[in-house]
Amino acid sequence: MSKRKLNLQQQQRIADKQAEVVDNTQQSDLLRGLVISHYGQEVEVVLIDEGNSPIANNSQRCHFRANLPTVVCGDRVLWRPLEQTATGIVEALLKRDSLLERPRPYQDPKPVAANIDSIIITLAPKPAPISSLIDRFLIAAENANIEVCLLLNKEDLLADNPVVAAELEQLLKLYNELGYQTFSFSAQSSTSVEQRAFIQFIADKTSILVGQSGVGKSTLINTLSGADTTKTATISSANDKGRHTTTTSQLYPLNHYEIAGSGAIIDSPGIREFGLWHLSPAAIIDGLPEFRAQAVLCKFRDCEHGKSQGCALKLAFEEGKIHPSRISSYRHILDSLDN
């Protein structure tokens, strides 16, 4: 059941109450907590200190007060244990550093995870990467001002398939040349130099894995966390598409591969579509670095970039300054905004 709509006066009253709770933390019995998972009307919380580092391994199931903003994995909250029960109650949501949202047509975007330092777009030889989906994730990350990288998982599957290996090499080269960091990883092989570079990249961050179902996100988290903490499934042989194995976002501490630091990683439900209905055409261009660089050169005010005659971006298309796959993604995304 979706939350009821609140008018502006109700929203302000709730916000004032939240601020009052947060301001009086020092004089109250409230504890600081980190939400590591969400289960319908309950969340799983671990204790954290003032520096937001976990101070206990065990977690606590908590309900939350009515009319709280949507609480998601990665949120920092104020909560208290309830007497004579094994649960607690979340009283307030602390300020977020960042928020990743999943857009929905005709609805407000749905929060997915909070306080994210980096988004890891996970690819694999199977299912085959979808360039337009990669670009949608990159645009969302750019607009949310969250660091992003691309990770080729299941690297060991490339040894017997040189054609796919060459295609993926070109794909990663394209995004690397656009300024995005790219890494490779295999849970089946020993730690390589590139794998260590990836581990160093995530060591002190809270990262979220996104990507198609079946690219091995859950297996990757099992490897990095050092335990069989998440369900995994094989690729469907009928269509090479992955099966959904994760049904709710879950946060795991990084404590394997001798990872030093306080990093954590969030497993998110696999998705095959990622709409950008909440963004304007200008925001789409801002999320594509090479498009943005050409658009600022345009001499027209209120130009319909990429379409108007004489537009600098359109000229860049025609002169081959922008990769065809990126142009195709851009046009596909613009079409989706109109539908």
N, C-alpha and C positions, 0 to 999 in steps of 0.2 A: 504494500500500500504506500503510495507516495505521500509526502508531507503536505499538510494543508497550506494553502497560500496565506501569507501574513501581510497585513497592510503596513505602510511605512511607520505608523505610530507603534504598532506591535513590534516591528523589527527593531526600532530604536530602543524600546523598553527592554527588550531581551538583550540588546548590545550593552545597554547601561548596566544591567544586572551582571552580565559577564565581566565587564570592566571592574565592577565593585568586588566581585569574588577574587579576581586576579590581583587587584591592588591590596587586598587584605590578607594575602597569602601568609605573610609573616606572623599575623595574629590568629591564624586559624590552625585547625588540625589537618589541613589538606596535604596530600602527598603529590609529588611530581611523578608523572608516569609517561611512558612511551607506548603508543598503541602498536602492537605487533601483528594483530589480526582483527578482523571484523566478522561477526557472525549474526547477521540479522539485527536483533535488538540488543546484542551484547558485543563487547570488545574484549580482547585479551591485552592486559597492560603489564609492563614491567616497571619497577621502580628506577628512577634516574636521579642523578644529583643535579646541582645547580649548573654544572657544565654540560648537562644532557647526556652523560655517560651512564649506562646501566650499572646499578650497584647490587643487583641480585639476579640469579639465573632463573628463579621460579617466577611464574607469572600469575596474575589474578584476573578472573573473569569479572567484568563490571557491566552494569546497566548504565544508561546515561539519562540525564535530566531531559524532560520534554522541551522541545523548542531550541535545543542546542543546534548550532550549525552542524551540517553533516560531518561526522567524525570518520576519518579514514586511516588506513595503515600509514605509519610514519608520523602521525600527529602527536604532539606533546600536550598533555592534559593535566588538570588538577583533579584528584579523586580522593575518596576516603573509603576505608573498609566499613562494611555494615555489621553491626553487632548481631550475633546469633545466626549469622548466615555465612556461607562460604564465598559470597560475592561482595563487590564494592559498587560504588556509584561515581560516575564521572560528573563533576560539578561545573567544570569550565574548560574551554579550549584555549590553549596558549597561542600566541602569535606565530603564524607560519612564516618560514623563510621562503618557501616556494610551494606551489601546488600544481600537480599534473591532473588535467581534466580530460575526460573522454567526451567529445562532442556528441550530441544527439539531435536529430532533426526535429524541429518544432518544440524543443524543450531546452531548458538551460543545460549547459555542460554538466556531466556527472563527475564529481571529484573521484580520483582513483588513488592517489597517494600524495602525502605531504612531506615537506622538508627534504626534498630530493636534491642531491648535489649533482647527480649525473644520470642521464638516460642512456642505457646500453641497447642499441638496436641489434638484435641477435638474428643472424642469418645461418643457413646451413646448405649443403649440397642438395638435400631433399628436406622439405619441399623447396622447389626452385624459388629464389628470391623474386619478389615483385617490386620493381623499381618505383612504381607510383606509391606503394605503401611505405617504402623507405623514405621517400620524399615527404610524405604526409607527416611521418614521425619527426623528420628533421625540421619541418616548418613549425610544428607544434612546439618543439624544444626551443627553437629560435625565439618564438613569440612568448614563451614562458620564461625566457632568459635562463635556461638550464643547460649546463654543459652536456654534450652528446658525443657518443662515439659509435662505431660500427664494429661488431664482433662476429667473425666467421667461426662458428662452432662446428664440431664434428669434422675437424680438419683431416682426420685420419681416413675419411671416406674418399678423399681426393686421389690417393695413391693409384687406384685402379681405374680412374676415370679422367684422363688427361684433357678431354674436351671440356668437361665441366670445370676442371681446375683452371683452364685458360680463361673461360668465361668469367669465373668468379674473381680471378686475378685482375681482369680488366675492369670489373665492376668496382672493386675496392680501390683500384688505381684512380678511377674517376672521382670518387668521393675524397680520397686522400689529396688529390690535386685541388679540390675545392676547399681544403683546409680542415677537413674532419679527420680525427684520429681513427685509425683502423687497427684491429688486432685479430689474431687467430688463436684458437684454443681447441684442445682435444682432451676429453676426460679419459680416453683410452691409452694415451701415450705419456711418456715422461715429460716433465716440465721443460719446455724449450725457452730460449732467450726471449722470444716474442710472448710466450705465455707469462713469463716473469714480468715483462713490461706491462701486460694487462693487469696482473696482480698488484703491481706497484701503483697503477693508475687508480684502482678501486680501494686501496688499503685504508685510507682515512675518509672515505666518502660513504654516504648513503646513496646507493644506486638502485635503479629499477630496471629490470629486464623487460623489454617489449619485443614483439615480433609475432610472426605467424605461429599457429599451433604446430607442434611437431619439430621445431628447430632445436629442441633440447634444452630449453630454459630450466626445467625442473632438474634434469640430470646435471646440468652445470652447477646449479645451486647445491645439489647433493655433494658434488665434488668439492666445492669451495667451503662448504660448511662442515665437511668431515663426517657427515652422518646421512643415513637414508631418511631425510626429513620430508621429502615430497614425493608424490606419486609420479610415475612416468609411464609412457605408452609408446608403442611402435607406430611408425607411419603406416597409413592405410595403403595396402598394395593396389587397391582399386583405382585410386586417383592421386596418389602421392601427396595427399593433404594430411596434415597432422590431426590427431584427435585431441580434443580439449581434455587436459588432465588436471589443470588447476582451476578451481571454481571461485576462489576468493584470494585477494592479495594477502601475502604473508611476508613478514620481515624476519630475516635470519642473520645472526652475527657471523662475520667472516673469521673463522678460526682454523682454517686448514691451509695447506701449502705454506706454512710458516708465515702467514700474513701478519705483519706487525701493524698495530694501529687499532682504531676503534670503528672500523668500517662495518657496514651492514648492507645486505642486498635484499631487494623485494622481488618476489615472484608474482607476476600478474597474470590474469587469465589470458590465454592466447586469443588473439583477434585477427580476423582476416580483412576487416575494413576499419578505417579510421577517418571519419568525416571531419571536415574543417568548416562546418556551416557557421560556426560562431565568428569566423574571421572574415574581414573585408578583402576585396581584391588587392588593396594596397598592403594589407598585412601579409597576404600570401607572397607578394613580391619581396617584402622585408624578410621573409623566412627563407628566401633563396638568394644566397650571397652574390652570385654572379649576375642574377637578375637585378638585384638592388643596385649593384655597381653601374649597370647600364642605364637603369631608370633615372638615376640622378643626373645623367647627362642629357636627358630629354629637354628640348627647348620649349615644349608646349605646356601650358598650364592646364590642369584638368584633362590631361591626355588619357585616352583609353589605351594604356600600355599594351604593346604587343599587337595592336590592331590598327591604330591610327596611322595614316600615311605620313612618313617622315619621323615617326617615333624612333628614338634611339634604341629602344629595346627590340622593336620590330626589325630594325636594320641589323642588330646583332644576331637575330635569328637567321636572317637572310645571308649574312656573311659567315655563318658557321662558328661564331664566337661562343655559342652555347650548345652543349651536347644535345643531340636530338631526343634522347630519353628524358632529359629534364624538361624540354619544351613540351613533349607529349604529356608528362605528368602535370605540368602547369595548366595546359589546356583542359585536361581531364578534370582537374580540381576546380577550375573556373566553371566548367559545365555542371559539376555537382552542386555548386552554389546556387545555380538557377533552378535546379530540379527539387 
